[in-house]
Amino acid sequence: MILSLAVVDFVWRDVPGSAANKDAKMLPLPVLVVEDSFLLAASLEDALLEAGHQVTLAGSLAEAEAVMANTDFHAALLDFMLPDGDSLVLARRLHEKGCSVAVVSGADRDVVPADPAISAHFAKPMDDRVLVDWIASLPSAQQDDTVSAAFLASGSAGMQNGN
């Protein structure tokens, strides 16, 4: 089976929840960022927190697996090549749990295999706002005036940071 991995290119003003479209109401979504570069992870964390999301950082596959045991994520941004391996198996596990997964990598596109678990591929370097807008475009990122009881019951209403 041959899968085509779409390169995602957003128009900033057209994405609900983007800086150019602040009228949309957004849930504070739990987002996993797996990145071994501290500076890149910190920059992305800042952008996601500013957008109102809950952010958990992991610098390796092992750290990501540990936090996955206690948290369900709405979206994950994964560096593909990490010190303890590539993130394809992690992407598949997250996808199986209902998480939308994007690979954010400096690796050549042919190094990252096409896989149904990977919703999008973003090449480094890139503007963090593009990733924030990708998350805003995902199903369930928009809300009406009602917040789900499951969301509130999970304790997800408070801002948490997984440094």
N, C-alpha and C positions, 0 to 999 in steps of 0.2 A: 504494500500500500504506500503510495506517495502522498505526502501531505505538504501543502503549501503554507509556510509560515509567513503571515502577513507582517509587513513593516508598517507600524502604526505611525501615522502622521496627522496630528491634530491641528485644527484651526483654533487658535487660542480663544477667540471671541465666541465660538459656537458651542463650546463645551459647558454644560451646566455645572455650576460650582467653580468655574475658573475665575481668575481675577477680573476678567472682562464681563462676567455674568454672575454677580454676587447675589442675585435675587433668589437663586435656588436654595432650598433648605436641605442641609446635608446631615446625615447621621454621623456621629463620631465613630468611624469604622476602625476596627482593629487591623493594623497593617504590620506584616513582618518584613523587615529589611535584613537580608543576609548579604553582607559586604565585608570583605577583609581589609579594606582601606578605611582607616579611622576617619580621615578627612572627608571622604565621599559619603560615608555613613552618617557623619554628623551633619553635613550639609543637607542631605536628603531628610534626615530626621527633623531638622529645623523647618523645612518646607512643609512636611506632612503635619507637624504639630501646628504650624500657622494655619493650615487648612482645616484644623479641628479634629484630626485623626488621632487615634491611640497608636503609638509606635513601639514596637519591640525590635531591638537590634540584636543581631547575632553575627559574630565574626567568623563562624565556621559551621560546617554541617552538624557537628556534634552539639554546638550551642543551639542551633535551630531545632534539632530533634528534641532537646531538653525542654525548650519553651513550648513546643507543639504539644507536649504531654498535658499541659495545663490550660492552653488557650486555643480557641478556634479563630482563625483569621479570615477576614473577608477578602483580603488581597495580600499578595506577597511579591516583593521585588527581590530577585535573586541574582547575585553575581554568579556567573556560570562556573568559573574556575576559582576554586577555593583551596586553601592550604591542605585540607583533608579530602579533596576529591572534587568531582564536578557535581552540580546541583540537580541533575536530571531525575534521580531517584527521589530526592526531596520534592521536586516539582510535582512528580506523579502522586506522592503521598498527600501533598497539600490539595491537589486537584480532586483526589478521591474524597476528601473531606469537604468539598464544595468551595474551595478557595480559588479565586482567579489568580493566575501566576504570570508574571512577566519576567523575562530574563533581561538583565541589564549588564552588558558585558563588553569588554574591550576585545574579546576574541572575535576572529573572523566569523562571518555568518555561517560559513560551511563547517565550522567547528561545533556550533550549537545545532544539534539534530532537530529536525522537524518532529514534533511530538504533540499529540492532542492535549497534553497537560499544560502546554505553554501557550497562553493566549496571545502574547505579544513579545517581540524582541526589540530592545532598544540598544543602540550602539553608544558606548562611551566615547568621548565625553558628551554630555547633553545637559540641557537646562532642566533642573529639578521640577520646574513647573509643568513640563510635559508629562512627567510621571504622576504628579498630583492630578492633572487633568485626565489622565488615563483612568485613575482610580475613580474620579468623579463620573466618568462615563459608564462605569460598570453597573449591571443590574443591581438594584437594591441600594445604590448610592443615594438616590433621591428619596425623599420622604414627603408625606403630606403632614398634616398637623398631629397625626397619631404616631407615637413611638410604640413599637411592639412590646408586649408584656415580657416576652422571652428576652428581649434586649435589656430591659430594665432589670429583670430578675437575675440576669447573668452578672450584674455589677458592672456592666460595660459603660454605664453612663458617666463614670468618673474618668478623668484623664490619667493614664498610666504611661510610664516610660520604662522600657526594659533595658536600660543601660546595663 
